[in-house]
C-alpha cells in the first residue's frame, strides 16, 4: 500500500509560513539545499530539478504530489500549470478555476476519499506538499512526516497543521542536523 508523506519546513514555534505566506526568513545554505536536493530529488519542483541537471532523472520514492489551492497558486501566478511535471499532480480546491492540464487533477470533493483511492493504487509514495488546512483534513491519513525544523521563531503565521486539538503520535525514525542549524526529522505514524 502506498504511503502519504507530509514534507514541510517549520519554525521552532510551529509555523510553515508567516501571516502573509512569507517563507523568505528560512536560513537555507548551498550545502543544505544540495544535500536535500540530492536525497529528496523527487520532492523538488520541476524548475529546481532542471537547475540541478536532474530534469530527466526517474523518480525513485514519490510519483504523486497533493497540495491545496494556496500551495498551488504561487506557481499559477507565474503561469506554471504543472510545477511538479515529473509527478502526478493533485490539487484540492473547491474554488480554483484553472485551465485543464493533462497531468493536473483538481479534487473538488472529499480529499480523504481521494487519498484512500491513491493509496490503494500501485505506485510509489504520495507527497503532501501542504498546506495547513489540507494537512489537518488528511491528518488521519498521513503515514510519514519529513519535517525541516528551522532555528527561527516566527511569532505568528500559518501552523504546520490546522485541525483543532487532536493529539496524534508519530515515532521518530531519524534526526539530522545541517550547517544552517536546521534539523530534519523523519517520523512514522505510531500504530
N, C-alpha and C positions, 0 to 999 in steps of 0.2 A: 504494500500500500504506500502511496506517495505521502510525503510529509509537507506540512506548511511551516515555513521558517520565517519569522519576523526578524529582519535585519535592519537595524536602526542606530543612529547616533543620538546620544542623550547627554544632557548636562548632569553635574553632580546632584542637582536638585530635581531631576526627573523630567526636564523639558526637551523636546526634539527640535523646537524652533522657538523664536521669540514671538511676541503677540501679533506681529505683522509678518509672520513666516520667515523671519531673519534666521539665517544659518551661517552667516559670514564670520561669526565670532569663534567658530571652532578652530583650534590650532591644528593645522594639517602641514606636516613637513614632507619634503620629497621622499624621504626614506619610508615614512608611514604610508603614503599614497602608493608607492611602488610595491611595498610588501602586500598590502591588502588588494591592490590591483592584480597582483600575480596569484595570490592564494584564493581570491574570490572573484576571479575574472568574469564568471557568469553574471554576477550581480552589478557589473558596471554598465552604465548606459552605453549605447552603441557608439556615440561620438568619443567616449573615453577609451573604449576598446580599440577604435580605429586609430586614435592618437598614440596608443601604446603598441600599434602594429599587430593587434590581435583580432581585427575585424572578421577575419575568415577562420579563426580558431573554433573548433567544435566546442559546444557546451559539454560540461562533464558532471555538474552537480545539480543544476536547475535548468528546466526548459520552459517554465511558465512564470510570469510575474503578474501579481494582482495589486492594484492600488485604487485609492479613492480619487475622486474628482480633483481635489485640491493638490494632490501629489502629481497628478497628470497635467494640470493646467499650465505650469511653467513651460513645459515642452510645447504645448499648443500655442502659447503666446509667442514662441519663436518659430511657429509654422511647422513644427515637427509632430506628425500624427502618430508615429511609432518610435518612441525614444529607446525602446529595447527591441530593436528589429531582430536580434538573434534569439529572442524568447517569444513565446506566445504571450500576448499582452491582453490582460483583462482589467477593465476599468469599471468600478462600481459607482454608479451615479443615477439618480432619478431625474436630474435636471440637465445634464450635459447634452448639448446638441452639436455634434461634430460630423464632418463628412465620414462616410464609411471607409474603412481601410481593411484589407483582407486579413491582416494579422492582429487587428484590434477588435476585441469583443466588448461591448458595453452591456453590463449587467444592471438592469433596472429594477429587478425584484429582489428576491431573498439571496444575499451573498453567502449565507451559511449553507444553504442547499447547493449553491454552485460550487463551493469549496468541497463539499462532500462528494459531488459528482466528479470533480477533478481528482480527488484523492483515490477514487475507485478506478480511474483510468490507468493504463500503463504509461510509464514515463519516469522522468527524473523529478526532482523536488519542485515545490511551488514556493516562490519568493514573495513574501508580503512586504511591499515597499512602503506602506503607510496609507493613510495617516492614522491619527489617534482614534478617531471615531470608528473607522473600519476595523482597526486592531481591537477595539473594545467589543464591537459586534462579533468578531471572529475569535475572541479570547479562548473560548472552549475548544476551538479547532486548531489553535497554534500548538504545534508539536515541539518546535525548537525556537530558541532565541539566539541571535548573534547581536550583542549589544556593544556598541563602541561608546564607552563611558569616558567622556572628555573632562579634564580638570578645570571646569568652568562652572560658575554659578550664574544662572540667568535671572533669577528672581521671579519671573513670571513668563508665561508663554503657553505653548501647546504641549500638553502632557504626553508621555510616551504611549499611554493607553487611556482612553476616555470611556469608562464603563461604570462609574459609581463604585461603591465599596464591594469588592468581590475578591478576597484573597485567593490567589492562585499560585500554587507552589511549583517551582522548577528546580531541578538539580543542576549544580554547577559541574560541567564536564571539563572545562578548560578556561584558564585565565592567562592572558599575555599582556605585558606592558611594553609600550613603544617609546621612542625617543621624544615624542611630543607630550608624554605624560598620560596618553590615552591607555586605558585598559580595555581590552576586548574580551568580553565574557561570552562563552558558548554554553548554553544551558539546554536541557531536555526536560520536557514536562514530567513532573513527578507523578507516578502512577500509583 
